[in-house]
Amino acid sequence: MPASKHNVIHYDKKKASDSNWYTYTWFLKKDRVHELMSDKLKQELTDLSKKLEFEQNYTYYKCYNGCDKLAFEIAFEYNFKCPECGNLMNQINNNTEKKQLSGRIGEIKKFLNTA
């Protein structure tokens, strides 16, 4: 009998004939947990790959107030002035972010290949 939204656990229900009490025995479906984790990681891998592609193909600009970064084309439309605070926007070095994305992508691929 399914007992969870993702069908990760199930239970058996037995009624004791002498007391009319019910006994529930719960079971974890480990293969289903693995399947759900793999699906989630595959989706994350797709999303991160798209994000990495954007990071590699675009030049980004950002103001020093920490407002959102903008791609060159959008920053150009605003004359390199932040649309949120009005400060001048400068090109940012996104190598750290690209390394982090590549690292996480590598971790996910390694997990999916060993699983």
CNS distance restraints for C-alpha pairs under 8 A (distance, minus, plus):
assign (resid   1 and name CA) (resid  10 and name CA) 5.66 0.50 0.50
assign (resid   1 and name CA) (resid  11 and name CA) 6.03 0.50 0.50
assign (resid   1 and name CA) (resid  12 and name CA) 7.00 0.50 0.50
assign (resid   2 and name CA) (resid   7 and name CA) 5.80 0.50 0.50
assign (resid   2 and name CA) (resid   9 and name CA) 6.79 0.50 0.50
assign (resid   2 and name CA) (resid  10 and name CA) 4.97 0.50 0.50
assign (resid   2 and name CA) (resid  11 and name CA) 7.25 0.50 0.50
assign (resid   3 and name CA) (resid   7 and name CA) 6.56 0.50 0.50
assign (resid   3 and name CA) (resid   8 and name CA) 7.79 0.50 0.50
assign (resid   3 and name CA) (resid   9 and name CA) 5.84 0.50 0.50
assign (resid   3 and name CA) (resid  10 and name CA) 5.08 0.50 0.50
assign (resid   3 and name CA) (resid  11 and name CA) 6.92 0.50 0.50
assign (resid   4 and name CA) (resid   8 and name CA) 6.22 0.50 0.50
assign (resid   4 and name CA) (resid   9 and name CA) 6.09 0.50 0.50
assign (resid   4 and name CA) (resid  10 and name CA) 7.40 0.50 0.50
assign (resid   7 and name CA) (resid  29 and name CA) 7.90 0.50 0.50
assign (resid   7 and name CA) (resid  32 and name CA) 7.30 0.50 0.50
assign (resid   8 and name CA) (resid  28 and name CA) 6.12 0.50 0.50
assign (resid   8 and name CA) (resid  29 and name CA) 5.25 0.50 0.50
assign (resid   8 and name CA) (resid  30 and name CA) 7.47 0.50 0.50
assign (resid   8 and name CA) (resid  32 and name CA) 5.72 0.50 0.50
assign (resid   8 and name CA) (resid  33 and name CA) 6.09 0.50 0.50
assign (resid   9 and name CA) (resid  26 and name CA) 6.94 0.50 0.50
assign (resid   9 and name CA) (resid  27 and name CA) 5.53 0.50 0.50
assign (resid   9 and name CA) (resid  28 and name CA) 4.57 0.50 0.50
assign (resid   9 and name CA) (resid  29 and name CA) 5.63 0.50 0.50
assign (resid  10 and name CA) (resid  26 and name CA) 5.84 0.50 0.50
assign (resid  10 and name CA) (resid  27 and name CA) 5.38 0.50 0.50
assign (resid  10 and name CA) (resid  28 and name CA) 6.71 0.50 0.50
assign (resid  10 and name CA) (resid  29 and name CA) 7.57 0.50 0.50
assign (resid  11 and name CA) (resid  24 and name CA) 6.36 0.50 0.50
assign (resid  11 and name CA) (resid  25 and name CA) 5.28 0.50 0.50
assign (resid  11 and name CA) (resid  26 and name CA) 4.27 0.50 0.50
assign (resid  11 and name CA) (resid  27 and name CA) 5.85 0.50 0.50
assign (resid  12 and name CA) (resid  24 and name CA) 5.61 0.50 0.50
assign (resid  12 and name CA) (resid  25 and name CA) 5.19 0.50 0.50
assign (resid  12 and name CA) (resid  26 and name CA) 6.65 0.50 0.50
assign (resid  13 and name CA) (resid  22 and name CA) 6.52 0.50 0.50
assign (resid  13 and name CA) (resid  23 and name CA) 5.72 0.50 0.50
assign (resid  13 and name CA) (resid  24 and name CA) 4.67 0.50 0.50
assign (resid  13 and name CA) (resid  25 and name CA) 6.66 0.50 0.50
assign (resid  14 and name CA) (resid  22 and name CA) 5.49 0.50 0.50
assign (resid  14 and name CA) (resid  23 and name CA) 5.22 0.50 0.50
assign (resid  14 and name CA) (resid  24 and name CA) 6.58 0.50 0.50
assign (resid  15 and name CA) (resid  20 and name CA) 5.84 0.50 0.50
assign (resid  15 and name CA) (resid  21 and name CA) 5.61 0.50 0.50
assign (resid  15 and name CA) (resid  22 and name CA) 4.39 0.50 0.50
assign (resid  15 and name CA) (resid  23 and name CA) 6.26 0.50 0.50
assign (resid  16 and name CA) (resid  20 and name CA) 5.13 0.50 0.50
assign (resid  16 and name CA) (resid  21 and name CA) 5.48 0.50 0.50
assign (resid  16 and name CA) (resid  22 and name CA) 6.28 0.50 0.50
assign (resid  16 and name CA) (resid  23 and name CA) 7.49 0.50 0.50
assign (resid  17 and name CA) (resid  21 and name CA) 7.91 0.50 0.50
assign (resid  29 and name CA) (resid  33 and name CA) 6.49 0.50 0.50
assign (resid  30 and name CA) (resid  34 and name CA) 6.26 0.50 0.50
assign (resid  31 and name CA) (resid  35 and name CA) 6.19 0.50 0.50
assign (resid  32 and name CA) (resid  36 and name CA) 6.14 0.50 0.50
assign (resid  33 and name CA) (resid  37 and name CA) 6.16 0.50 0.50
assign (resid  34 and name CA) (resid  38 and name CA) 6.09 0.50 0.50
assign (resid  35 and name CA) (resid  39 and name CA) 6.19 0.50 0.50
assign (resid  36 and name CA) (resid  40 and name CA) 6.16 0.50 0.50
assign (resid  37 and name CA) (resid  41 and name CA) 6.07 0.50 0.50
assign (resid  38 and name CA) (resid  42 and name CA) 6.02 0.50 0.50
assign (resid  38 and name CA) (resid 112 and name CA) 6.78 0.50 0.50
assign (resid  39 and name CA) (resid  43 and name CA) 6.31 0.50 0.50
assign (resid  40 and name CA) (resid  44 and name CA) 6.23 0.50 0.50
assign (resid  41 and name CA) (resid  45 and name CA) 5.95 0.50 0.50
assign (resid  41 and name CA) (resid 108 and name CA) 6.56 0.50 0.50
assign (resid  41 and name CA) (resid 112 and name CA) 7.91 0.50 0.50
assign (resid  42 and name CA) (resid  46 and name CA) 6.27 0.50 0.50
assign (resid  42 and name CA) (resid 108 and name CA) 7.96 0.50 0.50
assign (resid  43 and name CA) (resid  47 and name CA) 6.27 0.50 0.50
assign (resid  44 and name CA) (resid  48 and name CA) 5.99 0.50 0.50
assign (resid  45 and name CA) (resid  49 and name CA) 5.97 0.50 0.50
assign (resid  45 and name CA) (resid 105 and name CA) 6.09 0.50 0.50
assign (resid  45 and name CA) (resid 108 and name CA) 6.76 0.50 0.50
assign (resid  45 and name CA) (resid 109 and name CA) 7.84 0.50 0.50
assign (resid  46 and name CA) (resid  50 and name CA) 6.34 0.50 0.50
assign (resid  47 and name CA) (resid  51 and name CA) 6.26 0.50 0.50
assign (resid  48 and name CA) (resid  52 and name CA) 6.01 0.50 0.50
assign (resid  48 and name CA) (resid 101 and name CA) 6.54 0.50 0.50
assign (resid  48 and name CA) (resid 105 and name CA) 6.82 0.50 0.50
assign (resid  49 and name CA) (resid  53 and name CA) 6.15 0.50 0.50
assign (resid  49 and name CA) (resid 101 and name CA) 7.96 0.50 0.50
assign (resid  49 and name CA) (resid 105 and name CA) 7.26 0.50 0.50
assign (resid  50 and name CA) (resid  54 and name CA) 6.37 0.50 0.50
assign (resid  51 and name CA) (resid  55 and name CA) 6.23 0.50 0.50
assign (resid  52 and name CA) (resid  56 and name CA) 6.11 0.50 0.50
assign (resid  52 and name CA) (resid  98 and name CA) 6.24 0.50 0.50
assign (resid  52 and name CA) (resid 101 and name CA) 6.27 0.50 0.50
assign (resid  52 and name CA) (resid 102 and name CA) 7.33 0.50 0.50
assign (resid  53 and name CA) (resid  57 and name CA) 6.12 0.50 0.50
assign (resid  54 and name CA) (resid  58 and name CA) 5.91 0.50 0.50
assign (resid  55 and name CA) (resid  59 and name CA) 7.59 0.50 0.50
assign (resid  55 and name CA) (resid  94 and name CA) 7.21 0.50 0.50
assign (resid  55 and name CA) (resid  98 and name CA) 6.55 0.50 0.50
assign (resid  56 and name CA) (resid  98 and name CA) 7.38 0.50 0.50
assign (resid  58 and name CA) (resid  71 and name CA) 6.20 0.50 0.50
assign (resid  58 and name CA) (resid  72 and name CA) 7.00 0.50 0.50
assign (resid  59 and name CA) (resid  71 and name CA) 5.79 0.50 0.50
assign (resid  59 and name CA) (resid  72 and name CA) 5.49 0.50 0.50
assign (resid  59 and name CA) (resid  91 and name CA) 7.14 0.50 0.50
assign (resid  59 and name CA) (resid  92 and name CA) 7.71 0.50 0.50
assign (resid  60 and name CA) (resid  69 and name CA) 6.25 0.50 0.50
assign (resid  60 and name CA) (resid  70 and name CA) 5.42 0.50 0.50
assign (resid  60 and name CA) (resid  71 and name CA) 4.45 0.50 0.50
assign (resid  60 and name CA) (resid  72 and name CA) 5.54 0.50 0.50
assign (resid  60 and name CA) (resid  91 and name CA) 5.74 0.50 0.50
assign (resid  60 and name CA) (resid  92 and name CA) 5.84 0.50 0.50
assign (resid  60 and name CA) (resid  93 and name CA) 7.91 0.50 0.50
assign (resid  60 and name CA) (resid  94 and name CA) 7.85 0.50 0.50
assign (resid  61 and name CA) (resid  69 and name CA) 5.55 0.50 0.50
assign (resid  61 and name CA) (resid  70 and name CA) 5.29 0.50 0.50
assign (resid  61 and name CA) (resid  71 and name CA) 6.26 0.50 0.50
assign (resid  61 and name CA) (resid  72 and name CA) 6.43 0.50 0.50
assign (resid  61 and name CA) (resid  75 and name CA) 6.57 0.50 0.50
assign (resid  61 and name CA) (resid  80 and name CA) 7.71 0.50 0.50
assign (resid  61 and name CA) (resid  89 and name CA) 5.68 0.50 0.50
assign (resid  61 and name CA) (resid  90 and name CA) 5.11 0.50 0.50
assign (resid  61 and name CA) (resid  91 and name CA) 4.26 0.50 0.50
assign (resid  61 and name CA) (resid  92 and name CA) 5.53 0.50 0.50
assign (resid  62 and name CA) (resid  66 and name CA) 7.31 0.50 0.50
assign (resid  62 and name CA) (resid  67 and name CA) 6.83 0.50 0.50
assign (resid  62 and name CA) (resid  68 and name CA) 6.65 0.50 0.50
assign (resid  62 and name CA) (resid  69 and name CA) 4.60 0.50 0.50
assign (resid  62 and name CA) (resid  70 and name CA) 6.41 0.50 0.50
assign (resid  62 and name CA) (resid  82 and name CA) 7.35 0.50 0.50
assign (resid  62 and name CA) (resid  89 and name CA) 4.85 0.50 0.50
assign (resid  62 and name CA) (resid  90 and name CA) 5.51 0.50 0.50
assign (resid  62 and name CA) (resid  91 and name CA) 6.47 0.50 0.50
assign (resid  62 and name CA) (resid  92 and name CA) 6.50 0.50 0.50
assign (resid  63 and name CA) (resid  67 and name CA) 6.36 0.50 0.50
assign (resid  63 and name CA) (resid  69 and name CA) 7.67 0.50 0.50
assign (resid  63 and name CA) (resid  81 and name CA) 7.94 0.50 0.50
assign (resid  63 and name CA) (resid  82 and name CA) 6.31 0.50 0.50
assign (resid  63 and name CA) (resid  87 and name CA) 6.18 0.50 0.50
assign (resid  63 and name CA) (resid  88 and name CA) 5.95 0.50 0.50
assign (resid  63 and name CA) (resid  89 and name CA) 4.28 0.50 0.50
assign (resid  63 and name CA) (resid  90 and name CA) 6.14 0.50 0.50
assign (resid  64 and name CA) (resid  87 and name CA) 7.89 0.50 0.50
assign (resid  64 and name CA) (resid  89 and name CA) 7.48 0.50 0.50
assign (resid  65 and name CA) (resid  85 and name CA) 7.91 0.50 0.50
assign (resid  67 and name CA) (resid  82 and name CA) 7.70 0.50 0.50
assign (resid  67 and name CA) (resid  84 and name CA) 6.85 0.50 0.50
assign (resid  67 and name CA) (resid  85 and name CA) 7.73 0.50 0.50
assign (resid  70 and name CA) (resid  74 and name CA) 6.05 0.50 0.50
assign (resid  70 and name CA) (resid  75 and name CA) 5.72 0.50 0.50
assign (resid  71 and name CA) (resid  75 and name CA) 6.12 0.50 0.50
assign (resid  72 and name CA) (resid  76 and name CA) 5.89 0.50 0.50
assign (resid  73 and name CA) (resid  77 and name CA) 6.48 0.50 0.50
assign (resid  74 and name CA) (resid  78 and name CA) 6.66 0.50 0.50
assign (resid  75 and name CA) (resid  79 and name CA) 6.30 0.50 0.50
assign (resid  75 and name CA) (resid  80 and name CA) 4.85 0.50 0.50
assign (resid  75 and name CA) (resid  81 and name CA) 7.11 0.50 0.50
assign (resid  75 and name CA) (resid  82 and name CA) 7.59 0.50 0.50
assign (resid  75 and name CA) (resid  89 and name CA) 7.66 0.50 0.50
assign (resid  76 and name CA) (resid  80 and name CA) 5.48 0.50 0.50
assign (resid  78 and name CA) (resid  82 and name CA) 7.08 0.50 0.50
assign (resid  78 and name CA) (resid  83 and name CA) 6.80 0.50 0.50
assign (resid  80 and name CA) (resid  88 and name CA) 5.97 0.50 0.50
assign (resid  80 and name CA) (resid  89 and name CA) 5.13 0.50 0.50
assign (resid  80 and name CA) (resid  90 and name CA) 7.48 0.50 0.50
assign (resid  81 and name CA) (resid  86 and name CA) 5.33 0.50 0.50
assign (resid  81 and name CA) (resid  87 and name CA) 5.42 0.50 0.50
assign (resid  81 and name CA) (resid  88 and name CA) 4.57 0.50 0.50
assign (resid  81 and name CA) (resid  89 and name CA) 5.47 0.50 0.50
assign (resid  82 and name CA) (resid  86 and name CA) 4.62 0.50 0.50
assign (resid  82 and name CA) (resid  87 and name CA) 5.30 0.50 0.50
assign (resid  82 and name CA) (resid  88 and name CA) 6.16 0.50 0.50
assign (resid  82 and name CA) (resid  89 and name CA) 5.95 0.50 0.50
assign (resid  94 and name CA) (resid  98 and name CA) 6.26 0.50 0.50
assign (resid  95 and name CA) (resid  99 and name CA) 6.13 0.50 0.50
assign (resid  96 and name CA) (resid 100 and name CA) 6.21 0.50 0.50
assign (resid  97 and name CA) (resid 101 and name CA) 6.13 0.50 0.50
assign (resid  98 and name CA) (resid 102 and name CA) 6.05 0.50 0.50
assign (resid  99 and name CA) (resid 103 and name CA) 5.99 0.50 0.50
assign (resid 100 and name CA) (resid 104 and name CA) 6.22 0.50 0.50
assign (resid 101 and name CA) (resid 105 and name CA) 6.10 0.50 0.50
assign (resid 102 and name CA) (resid 106 and name CA) 6.12 0.50 0.50
assign (resid 103 and name CA) (resid 107 and name CA) 6.28 0.50 0.50
assign (resid 104 and name CA) (resid 108 and name CA) 6.24 0.50 0.50
assign (resid 105 and name CA) (resid 109 and name CA) 6.16 0.50 0.50
assign (resid 106 and name CA) (resid 110 and name CA) 6.06 0.50 0.50
assign (resid 107 and name CA) (resid 111 and name CA) 6.21 0.50 0.50
assign (resid 108 and name CA) (resid 112 and name CA) 6.11 0.50 0.50
assign (resid 109 and name CA) (resid 113 and name CA) 6.04 0.50 0.50
assign (resid 110 and name CA) (resid 114 and name CA) 6.21 0.50 0.50
assign (resid 111 and name CA) (resid 115 and name CA) 5.92 0.50 0.50
